[in-house]
Amino acid sequence: MSDCGRHGITVIVFVGSVFSPYYRSAYRRACRQGLTVDPNNHCAINVALYSPGQKRWAMTERGHQWLQRGPDFYQLGPSQVRWQNDQLVIDIREWANPIPRRIEGQVILRPHQLFSQVEDLEPQGRHRWGPIAPMAQIQVNFPQPGIRWAGRGYLDSNEGDEPIDCPFQDWDWSRAEEPDGSCSVIYDVRLRDGSDYLLAKRYQPDGQILEVEAPDRRNIGKTGWRINRQLRHAGPSPTRIQTLEDTPFYARSMVSLHAQHGLSHLMHETLQVDRLISPAVQWMLPWRMPRRR
């Protein structure tokens, strides 16, 4: 988010796009034949711009012939991500969907502290998450559509050994910047066997990782698509909830809360996996996620 609070950006780099209807169809066909699917054949860079009057969203899937990657770089078609000295440089050249408009620009992320910790998101350890740079500074410059700002950033990584619908029913995730410069992250997961899996950590500027006692779960309202968002928060009710993404299966929100040292802001997401894999949503997804072979 920008320092002024008026702008935001999300960039997600996929190898084996977890939301891809094409990857899901290929996986199901391969399973019937006893084969495997190459995740390199289902890659995408998702970019979402949140600025007044300039909200844009792109996620074009591409096959393996569009992909080049190594230990410190990832290039997919005209866009790329690379480590350059101590900063992550993201160059974007994509088309927005469903209304085709150019998205061209660069993001530079400078981590305050790098972390190598990897956490399991379910008891079997088949799905994992790790914060790479929970606290960072970013510079955003997009000549198309004409956006330039600086602010605070965050970088993490998810990986899995099976489709997301195997263990998960739904989850809520939140990240909050604390007054001392640390970052708190809560993964609040509901599994298909009816159990909960909770991950609550605080990442300190000096590199320490602290366990956090997560408060009780509270409802913070439904989205336009009737997704029920829940947040673990012990204080007064949120003063403001800004819905950035409202889809049939996923919501991304910015929540303002009263904290001990004043007003604090956190990013929040809710994922409902059963909606994601429903035939209706799988039919709709190609309109937002086209594929180039």
Disulfide bonds with the S-S distance in Angstrom:
none
